Amino acid sequence: MKRRKLLKGLLARKRAGLFRAGYEFFLEPSLSLRVRKWHVRREDWPVPPLRIAVVSDLHAGEPFVGLKRIERIVRRTNAIAPDLVLLLGDFARGHKFETREVKIDDIAPVLAQLEAPQGVYAVLGNHDWWADRAAQRRKSGPNIYGEALERNGIPVLSNSALKLQSAGIWLAGLEVQRAILRGLRRCHGLDDLPATLAQITDDAPVVMMAHEPDAFPEMPKQVALTLSGHTHGGQIRVFGWAPFVPSRFGNQYAYGHVRENGRDLVVSGGIGCSILPVRLGVVPEITVIELSA
């Protein structure tokens, strides 16, 4: 009798383990999608409220992030009715478990259906640079992912800033800090924060797109909000802590809203995965920031 109960218990635990593994490896990466909202209130915000929708780290590739899923993400983002849509890079695949490649030439026309009165803008991610072999050989752009987005009417900000006149803000985009591969675990960055900030000619607030949140500590106070992706929230996150975060700051800038020295950072959990198609405790998300006084 005791042996039978023990056997049943072992089988139940095995089934639960298989279900949990299936959820972590398939259901959460490929089916789940939520809208995660952050309210950022600033005493020095001098312009009308701004609703920003962020889509980050698609890491496109079947079966997890195919074109149909990207179409769903676009529809869901448009339904939020954002003032501004920002794409924070890593459109390229992030792991070797895809069953079929999804090319940027197919992705970009779908993303071009995003709608916002203040526009749709993008920056590139490290995987977008790593996937472009010609850019790696040149150690510079142009980049095939950026070119495809531009052809479809989505401006890509690379160490550049522009004034959104009707919103009364500057929008800036910093290039990637880990762009050009230089041997095992060594990368050369293409980011140039001083050159980006030099293009800002008045004291209007700045919203900065920076794929990696590690750029945040260098931002001056005029940068009211920095928006980043890259970390996927750690991809596995338990009780607000991730065992592995691709950042030299560890969990400090892994996910969510951070306020430091009068400046604000929001890190999106993103959509896709890198290294392994595993997500636990970090549901794929469209990130929405309500920015106001």
C-alpha positions as CSV (number, residue, x, y, z in Angstrom):
1,M,0.0,0.0,0.0
2,K,2.8,2.4,1.0
3,R,4.7,1.5,-2.2
4,R,1.6,2.2,-4.3
5,K,1.1,5.6,-2.7
6,L,4.8,6.4,-3.2
7,L,4.6,5.4,-6.8
8,K,1.6,7.6,-7.4
9,G,3.3,10.5,-5.7
10,L,6.4,10.1,-7.9
11,L,4.2,10.0,-11.1
12,A,2.3,13.0,-10.0
13,R,5.5,15.0,-9.4
14,K,6.8,13.8,-12.8
15,R,3.7,15.0,-14.6
16,A,3.8,18.3,-12.8
17,G,7.5,18.7,-13.8
18,L,6.7,17.9,-17.4
19,F,3.9,20.4,-17.4
20,R,6.0,23.1,-15.8
21,A,8.8,22.4,-18.3
22,G,6.4,22.6,-21.2
23,Y,5.0,25.9,-19.9
24,E,8.4,27.4,-19.4
25,F,9.8,26.2,-22.7
26,F,6.8,26.7,-25.0
27,L,3.6,28.3,-23.7
28,E,5.0,31.4,-22.0
29,P,7.6,32.2,-24.7
30,S,5.2,31.6,-27.6
31,L,1.6,32.3,-26.5
32,S,1.5,34.7,-23.6
33,L,1.3,38.5,-24.0
34,R,0.4,41.2,-21.6
35,V,0.3,45.0,-21.5
36,R,2.5,46.2,-18.6
37,K,1.8,49.9,-17.6
38,W,4.1,52.2,-15.7
39,H,3.1,55.6,-14.5
40,V,6.1,58.0,-14.4
41,R,5.3,61.3,-12.6
42,R,7.8,64.2,-12.8
43,E,7.5,67.5,-11.0
44,D,9.6,69.1,-13.8
45,W,7.6,67.7,-16.7
46,P,6.6,70.9,-18.6
47,V,4.5,69.5,-21.4
48,P,1.2,67.6,-21.8
49,P,1.0,64.0,-20.7
50,L,2.5,61.4,-23.0
51,R,1.6,57.8,-23.5
52,I,4.5,55.8,-24.9
53,A,4.1,52.2,-26.1
54,V,7.3,50.2,-26.2
55,V,7.9,46.9,-28.1
56,S,11.3,45.4,-27.5
57,D,13.3,42.3,-28.2
58,L,11.1,40.5,-30.6
59,H,13.8,38.0,-31.4
60,A,11.7,36.9,-34.4
61,G,11.6,33.2,-35.5
62,E,9.2,30.3,-35.6
63,P,7.6,28.8,-33.6
64,F,7.8,31.4,-30.8
65,V,7.7,34.7,-32.6
66,G,6.4,34.3,-36.1
67,L,4.7,36.9,-38.4
68,K,1.2,36.1,-37.1
69,R,2.3,36.7,-33.5
70,I,4.0,40.0,-34.6
71,E,0.7,41.0,-36.3
72,R,-1.1,40.3,-33.0
73,I,1.4,42.5,-31.2
74,V,0.9,45.3,-33.7
75,R,-2.9,45.1,-33.3
76,R,-2.6,45.0,-29.5
77,T,-0.3,48.0,-29.5
78,N,-2.5,50.1,-31.8
79,A,-5.5,49.3,-29.5
80,I,-3.7,51.0,-26.6
81,A,-3.9,54.3,-28.7
82,P,-0.4,55.5,-27.8
83,D,0.9,58.9,-28.6
84,L,4.3,57.5,-29.5
85,V,5.5,54.0,-30.3
86,L,9.2,53.1,-29.7
87,L,10.9,49.9,-30.9
88,L,13.9,49.1,-28.8
89,G,15.8,46.7,-31.0
90,D,16.8,43.0,-31.2
91,F,14.5,42.1,-34.1
92,A,16.9,39.3,-35.0
93,R,16.7,35.8,-33.6
94,G,18.3,35.2,-30.2
95,H,18.8,31.4,-30.0
96,K,19.2,28.4,-32.2
97,F,15.9,26.7,-31.4
98,E,13.9,28.3,-34.2
99,T,12.2,26.0,-36.7
100,R,12.1,28.7,-39.4
101,E,13.8,32.0,-39.9
102,V,11.6,35.2,-40.0
103,K,13.5,37.8,-42.0
104,I,13.5,41.5,-41.3
105,D,12.2,42.2,-44.8
106,D,9.0,40.4,-43.8
107,I,8.9,41.9,-40.3
108,A,9.3,45.5,-41.2
109,P,6.1,45.9,-43.3
110,V,4.1,44.4,-40.4
111,L,5.7,46.9,-37.9
112,A,5.0,49.7,-40.4
113,Q,1.3,49.2,-39.5
114,L,1.9,50.6,-36.0
115,E,0.1,53.9,-35.5
116,A,0.8,56.9,-33.2
117,P,0.2,60.6,-33.7
118,Q,3.8,61.4,-32.6
119,G,5.2,58.7,-34.8
120,V,6.9,55.3,-34.7
121,Y,10.7,55.2,-34.1
122,A,13.3,52.5,-33.5
123,V,16.8,51.8,-32.3
124,L,18.8,48.6,-33.1
125,G,19.9,45.9,-30.6
126,N,23.1,44.0,-30.2
127,H,21.6,40.9,-32.0
128,D,20.7,43.0,-35.0
129,W,24.4,44.0,-35.3
130,W,25.6,40.4,-34.6
131,A,23.3,39.0,-37.3
132,D,24.7,41.4,-40.0
133,R,27.9,39.7,-41.1
134,A,28.8,42.5,-43.6
135,A,28.5,45.1,-40.8
136,Q,30.6,43.0,-38.6
137,R,33.3,42.9,-41.2
138,R,33.1,46.7,-41.8
139,K,32.9,47.3,-38.0
140,S,30.2,49.9,-38.8
141,G,26.9,50.4,-40.6
142,P,24.8,50.5,-42.6
143,N,22.9,47.7,-40.9
144,I,20.4,45.5,-42.8
145,Y,17.9,45.7,-40.0
146,G,18.0,49.4,-39.8
147,E,17.8,49.7,-43.6
148,A,14.7,47.5,-43.8
149,L,12.9,49.5,-41.1
150,E,13.8,52.8,-42.8
151,R,12.5,51.5,-46.2
152,N,9.2,50.9,-44.5
153,G,8.9,54.3,-43.0
154,I,10.2,53.7,-39.5
155,P,13.1,56.1,-38.7
156,V,16.0,54.4,-36.9
157,L,17.8,56.7,-34.4
158,S,21.5,55.9,-34.2
159,N,23.3,58.4,-31.9
160,S,20.8,61.0,-33.1
161,A,18.1,63.2,-31.6
162,L,15.1,65.0,-33.1
163,K,12.5,67.4,-31.7
164,L,8.9,66.2,-31.6
165,Q,7.5,69.7,-31.9
166,S,3.8,69.0,-31.1
167,A,4.8,66.9,-28.1
168,G,7.3,69.5,-26.9
169,I,10.1,67.0,-26.3
170,W,13.3,65.6,-27.7
171,L,13.5,62.0,-28.8
172,A,17.0,60.5,-28.9
173,G,18.3,57.1,-29.8
174,L,21.7,55.8,-28.6
175,E,23.5,53.2,-30.7
176,V,24.3,49.8,-29.2
177,Q,27.0,49.3,-26.5
178,R,27.8,45.7,-27.7
179,A,27.7,45.9,-31.4
180,I,30.9,44.6,-33.0
181,L,32.2,41.2,-31.9
182,R,35.8,41.0,-30.9
183,G,36.5,37.5,-29.8
184,L,34.9,35.5,-27.0
185,R,32.7,37.7,-24.8
186,R,34.3,40.9,-26.1
187,C,32.4,43.5,-28.0
188,H,33.0,47.0,-29.3
189,G,30.3,49.6,-28.8
190,L,29.0,52.1,-31.4
191,D,27.3,54.3,-28.9
192,D,28.2,58.0,-28.7
193,L,26.3,59.7,-25.9
194,P,28.1,63.1,-26.1
195,A,27.5,63.3,-29.9
196,T,23.8,62.4,-29.3
197,L,23.3,65.0,-26.6
198,A,25.1,67.7,-28.7
199,Q,22.2,67.7,-31.1
200,I,19.8,68.9,-28.4
201,T,19.6,72.6,-28.7
202,D,17.1,73.7,-26.0
203,D,16.1,72.7,-22.5
204,A,13.0,70.7,-23.5
205,P,12.9,67.3,-21.8
206,V,14.5,64.3,-23.5
207,V,13.2,60.8,-23.9
208,M,16.2,58.5,-24.6
209,M,16.0,55.1,-26.4
210,A,19.0,53.0,-25.3
211,H,18.7,49.3,-26.1
212,E,21.0,48.4,-23.1
213,P,20.1,49.9,-19.7
214,D,23.7,50.1,-18.7
215,A,23.8,53.5,-20.4
216,F,21.4,54.9,-17.8
217,P,24.0,56.1,-15.2
218,E,25.6,58.3,-17.7
219,M,22.4,60.2,-18.6
220,P,22.3,63.9,-17.7
221,K,19.3,65.3,-15.8
222,Q,17.8,66.7,-19.0
223,V,17.1,63.1,-20.0
224,A,13.8,62.8,-18.1
225,L,13.2,59.2,-19.2
226,T,15.4,56.5,-20.5
227,L,13.8,53.5,-22.2
228,S,15.6,50.2,-22.5
229,G,15.1,46.5,-23.3
230,H,17.9,43.9,-23.8
231,T,17.6,42.2,-20.4
232,H,14.3,40.4,-20.9
233,G,13.8,41.0,-17.2
234,G,16.4,38.3,-16.7
235,Q,14.1,35.9,-18.6
236,I,13.8,33.8,-15.4
237,R,12.7,35.9,-12.5
238,V,11.7,34.7,-9.0
239,F,10.4,37.0,-6.3
240,G,11.8,40.0,-8.2
241,W,15.2,38.6,-8.6
242,A,16.9,37.1,-11.7
243,P,19.8,34.7,-11.5
244,F,21.3,35.9,-14.8
245,V,21.1,39.4,-16.2
246,P,23.1,40.6,-19.2
247,S,24.2,43.8,-17.5
248,R,27.3,44.8,-15.5
249,F,24.9,46.1,-12.9
250,G,23.2,42.8,-12.3
251,N,19.6,43.1,-11.1
252,Q,19.9,46.9,-10.5
253,Y,18.5,47.7,-14.0
254,A,17.1,44.3,-14.9
255,Y,13.4,45.2,-15.2
256,G,10.8,47.9,-14.6
257,H,10.8,51.4,-13.3
258,V,13.9,52.7,-11.6
259,R,14.4,56.3,-10.3
260,E,17.9,57.5,-9.5
261,N,19.1,61.1,-8.9
262,G,16.0,62.7,-10.3
263,R,16.1,60.6,-13.5
264,D,13.8,57.8,-14.6
265,L,14.5,54.5,-16.4
266,V,11.9,51.9,-17.6
267,V,13.2,48.6,-18.7
268,S,10.8,46.5,-20.8
269,G,10.6,42.7,-20.3
270,G,10.3,42.4,-24.1
271,I,8.8,39.7,-26.2
272,G,11.3,37.0,-27.2
273,C,14.1,35.0,-25.7
274,S,17.8,34.7,-26.2
275,I,20.2,31.7,-25.6
276,L,17.2,29.5,-24.7
277,P,13.4,29.8,-25.4
278,V,12.7,29.9,-21.7
279,R,10.7,32.5,-19.7
280,L,9.6,32.1,-16.1
281,G,8.1,34.9,-14.1
282,V,8.7,37.4,-17.0
283,V,5.6,37.3,-19.3
284,P,6.2,38.7,-22.8
285,E,4.9,42.2,-22.8
286,I,4.1,45.4,-24.6
287,T,5.3,48.1,-22.2
288,V,3.3,51.3,-21.8
289,I,4.6,54.4,-20.0
290,E,2.2,57.2,-18.9
291,L,4.6,60.2,-18.5
292,S,3.2,63.3,-16.9
293,A,3.6,66.1,-14.4
